[in-house]
Amino acid sequence: MTYSILFDILCDVMKIEARELNLLKKISKQLQGIFTDTDLKIMFPVKNQQTFYSLIKKLEKLGQIERFIKGFYVDKEFNLNLLSQKICQKSYISFEYVLLENGIIGNRNKSFLRCVKLGRCRSYKFKDLEIRHLSINENLFFDFQTINGVNFATPEKAFLDVLYFYLKGEKFYFDIYSDLNIKLLNLEKVESLLKNYKNPKFIKFVKGYIENENSR
């Protein structure tokens, strides 16, 4: 669809200058394909909510954006990691994503992103993608670093997160007893981090796991 047709369609919803529409793709790159309601209202200022959502529907029909969840829209190419962070600021990416990035496991499902957050556990599904935010106590919400606006667990914390949620019944597509190469972890750091956990059962499980793996 040509730009002129897009402009004509939008004009029946609101008065807007052509140069503002040119910003859509440009700003999309800056926002890495993610738009909040606020972003779109700044780009396309309107007088009332009804007119705004009429505009959103037009943009969706034209395939310019799609609704991921309430308040968040994406274009065809968007940064899933950044979207996860924007949905829940008090969260960090962990588990298989971090383990794969550090060579501790060999593969992962790239359409599934598992994270740790404060507050209630939530899952967000969009087409074949899913973001899963698992809840943890505030005293265990630590040891992550921020890279380009996204929080990532350290390999050692990701390892502990896997074992911690495994005991809570979380299902992983990999086998924790055969698919983790813990020789690539800083085990002294793991032991140091483990001091923050107050559950004797979990502490015993982790120490036994490491001892068993090291004896192979």
C-alpha positions in Angstrom: 0.0 0.0 0.0 1.4 3.4 -1.0 2.1 6.2 1.5 -0.5 8.5 -0.2 -3.3 5.9 0.3 -2.3 5.4 4.0 -2.4 9.2 4.5 -5.8 9.5 2.9 -7.2 6.7 5.2 -5.8 8.3 8.3 -7.2 11.7 7.3 -10.8 10.4 7.7 -10.0 9.8 11.4 -8.1 12.9 12.3 -6.3 15.8 10.9 -2.6 15.1 10.6 0.4 16.3 8.7 2.1 14.0 6.3 5.5 14.5 7.9 4.1 13.0 11.1 3.3 9.8 9.4 6.8 9.7 8.0 8.0 9.6 11.7 6.2 6.3 12.3 8.8 4.1 10.7 11.7 6.3 11.9 10.5 6.2 15.5 9.8 2.5 15.2 13.5 1.9 14.7 14.3 4.1 17.7 11.8 2.3 19.9 12.9 -1.1 18.5 9.4 -1.8 17.2 7.5 -1.3 20.4 4.9 1.4 21.0 3.0 2.1 24.1 -0.3 4.1 24.2 1.7 7.1 25.4 4.1 6.8 22.5 1.3 6.7 19.9 -0.6 9.6 21.6 2.6 11.7 21.4 3.0 10.9 17.7 -0.7 11.3 16.8 -2.2 13.8 19.3 -6.0 13.7 19.4 -8.7 15.3 21.5 -10.4 12.2 22.9 -9.9 8.5 23.6 -12.5 7.4 21.0 -10.7 9.1 18.2 -7.4 7.7 19.4 -8.6 4.1 19.4 -10.2 4.6 16.0 -6.8 5.6 14.7 -5.2 2.5 16.3 -7.7 0.3 14.6 -6.8 1.9 11.3 -3.1 1.3 11.9 -3.8 -2.3 12.8 -5.9 -2.9 9.7 -3.1 -1.5 7.5 -0.6 -3.8 9.2 1.4 -1.0 10.6 1.2 -2.2 14.2 -0.3 -5.1 16.1 -1.6 -5.2 19.7 0.6 -7.4 21.9 -1.2 -6.8 25.1 -3.3 -3.9 26.4 -1.3 -0.7 26.1 1.5 -2.3 24.1 1.7 -2.5 20.3 4.5 -3.8 18.0 5.5 -3.7 14.4 6.6 -6.7 12.3 10.2 -6.5 13.7 10.4 -5.9 17.5 12.8 -6.6 20.3 11.1 -9.2 22.5 13.6 -8.8 25.3 13.0 -5.0 25.5 9.2 -5.6 25.4 9.4 -7.9 28.3 11.3 -5.2 30.3 8.8 -2.5 29.3 5.8 -4.7 30.4 7.4 -5.2 33.8 10.2 -2.9 34.8 10.9 -4.9 38.0 12.0 -8.0 36.1 15.0 -9.6 34.6 15.6 -12.2 31.9 17.0 -15.4 33.2 16.8 -19.2 32.8 17.5 -20.7 29.4 18.1 -17.4 27.6 21.1 -16.6 29.9 22.3 -20.2 30.1 22.4 -20.5 26.3 24.1 -17.1 25.9 26.9 -18.4 28.2 27.1 -21.9 26.6 25.7 -23.7 29.7 23.0 -25.3 27.6 23.0 -26.1 23.9 19.7 -24.7 22.6 16.5 -23.0 23.6 13.0 -22.2 22.3 13.5 -18.7 20.8 9.8 -18.0 20.7 9.6 -18.4 24.5 11.1 -16.0 27.0 11.2 -16.8 30.7 11.9 -14.1 33.3 11.9 -13.4 37.0 9.8 -10.6 38.4 8.5 -9.0 41.6 4.8 -9.5 42.1 2.4 -12.0 40.7 3.4 -14.5 38.0 2.1 -13.5 34.6 2.2 -14.9 31.1 1.7 -13.0 27.8 1.0 -14.8 24.5 1.1 -13.3 21.1 0.9 -15.5 18.0 3.6 -18.1 18.5 5.5 -16.0 21.1 5.2 -16.2 24.9 6.7 -14.2 27.7 6.5 -15.8 31.1 7.3 -13.8 34.2 7.8 -15.9 37.3 7.4 -14.4 40.7 10.1 -14.3 43.3 10.5 -12.7 46.8 12.2 -9.4 46.9 15.1 -10.7 48.9 16.0 -13.1 46.0 15.6 -10.4 43.3 19.3 -9.7 42.7 22.4 -10.3 40.7 21.4 -9.0 37.3 22.9 -6.5 35.0 21.3 -3.9 32.7 22.4 -4.1 29.0 20.8 -1.6 26.5 17.8 -1.1 28.8 17.2 -4.7 29.6 18.0 -6.6 32.8 19.7 -10.0 32.5 20.6 -12.4 35.2 24.2 -13.4 35.6 24.9 -17.0 34.6 25.2 -18.1 38.2 21.8 -16.5 39.2 20.2 -18.0 36.1 21.4 -21.4 37.2 20.0 -20.9 40.7 16.7 -19.6 39.3 16.4 -22.8 37.2 16.9 -25.0 40.3 14.8 -22.8 42.5 11.8 -22.9 40.2 12.4 -26.5 39.3 11.7 -27.4 42.9 8.5 -25.3 42.7 7.3 -27.4 39.8 8.3 -25.2 36.8 8.7 -27.4 33.7 11.8 -26.9 31.5 12.3 -28.4 28.1 15.9 -29.3 29.0 17.0 -31.9 31.5 18.6 -30.2 34.5 20.6 -33.4 35.3 22.1 -33.9 31.8 21.9 -30.7 29.8 23.6 -28.2 32.1 27.4 -27.7 31.8 28.0 -26.2 35.2 31.8 -26.3 34.7 31.3 -23.0 32.9 29.9 -21.4 36.0 31.8 -19.7 38.8 30.8 -22.1 41.5 32.4 -20.0 44.2 30.0 -17.3 43.2 27.1 -19.7 43.2 27.9 -20.7 46.8 28.1 -17.0 47.8 24.7 -16.3 46.2 23.3 -19.3 47.9 23.7 -17.6 51.3 20.8 -15.3 50.4 18.4 -18.3 50.3 16.8 -19.2 53.6 15.1 -22.5 52.5 17.2 -25.4 53.9 15.6 -27.8 51.4 16.7 -25.7 48.5 20.2 -25.1 49.9 20.7 -28.8 50.4 19.4 -29.6 46.9 21.8 -27.1 45.2 24.8 -28.3 47.2 23.9 -31.9 46.4 23.4 -31.1 42.8 26.8 -29.5 42.4 28.6 -32.2 44.3 27.0 -34.9 42.1 27.8 -33.0 38.9 31.4 -32.4 40.0 31.9 -36.1 40.8 31.2 -37.2 37.2 
